[in-house]
């Protein structure tokens, strides 16, 4: 099983975001009922691996059509601004 890449992150305030790209090695999506990026983190410096493109390591959104046994099966995902942080914009309920 391959982890999907994060093809875009529009949440510039996240510490893992540099130039609309996620550099966390892997993120976790969800704390139902919300498809929130649980890895979203704001601090005064940038983190992650600058040479890496972030991937989805786990997804807790069991009602998403891309979820199979808590793993994301989408080809890639996009993350965008939410009220209090970042959301998986690829989330699609069954």
N, C-alpha and C positions, 0 to 999 in steps of 0.2 A: 504494500500500500504506500502510495506516495502522498506527501503532504502538499496541499495546494499553496501556491505562492500568493502573496498579497500584491496585486498588480497596481494598487494605488492606495495611499492613505492621505486624505485631505485634512487631517487633524494636525496642523503644524505645531501646536502647543505640546504634543506628545514628545517625550524625551527620546523615543526611538525613531522619530520622524526626521529625516533630512531630505529636503527637496521633494516632498510628496512621496517618499519611499520609506517603507518600514525596514528598520535594520535590527529588530529583535530576531533572534534565531527562530523562535516559535512563539505564537500567541495563543491564548485561549479565548474562545468566544462564549459569551452567555453566562448568565445566572438567571435562568428562566424566571419570569416570562419575557425577559428583555435580551436582545441579541447584542449586548454590550461587549466591547473589546476589554476583557478583564486585564489585559496587559498594559492598557493605557496608563501612563504615568507622567506627571509633570514635575520637573525639577529644573534647576538652573543650568544643567549641563546635558549634553547629548550622550546617549548610551547605545548599547548594541554593538554589532560588528559592522563597521563601515563598508566592508567588502561583501556583506551578505544581504540577500533580499529576504525579508521576513516570510514565514510560512505559517499555516494554521496547524498547531500541534494538537489541539483538542477543541471540541465543540459540545457545549452542554445543552444546545437547543435541539432536543430530541424531536420536536415537531417540524423541524426544517426539512424540506424535501432533499437537501444535499447531505443530510446527516445519516450515517450508517454506523451504528454501534459507537456513538460519540466521536466519530471521526468525520471530518468534512470531505465530501467527495466532489465538490465543485472543482472545475478546472483551475480557477483562481477566484479571489475575492477582492472586493473594494471595501475600504473603511472610510467612514465620513463622520462629520460633526453630528453630535447628538446634544440634547439639552445639557447634560452634565459631563460630556466626555466624547466617546467614540463608539460608533455602532458598525456592525457588519451590514453593509448595504446589499450584500448578496443574499442575505437571509430571506427565505421564501417559505411560508408555512405550507404544509401539505394540504 
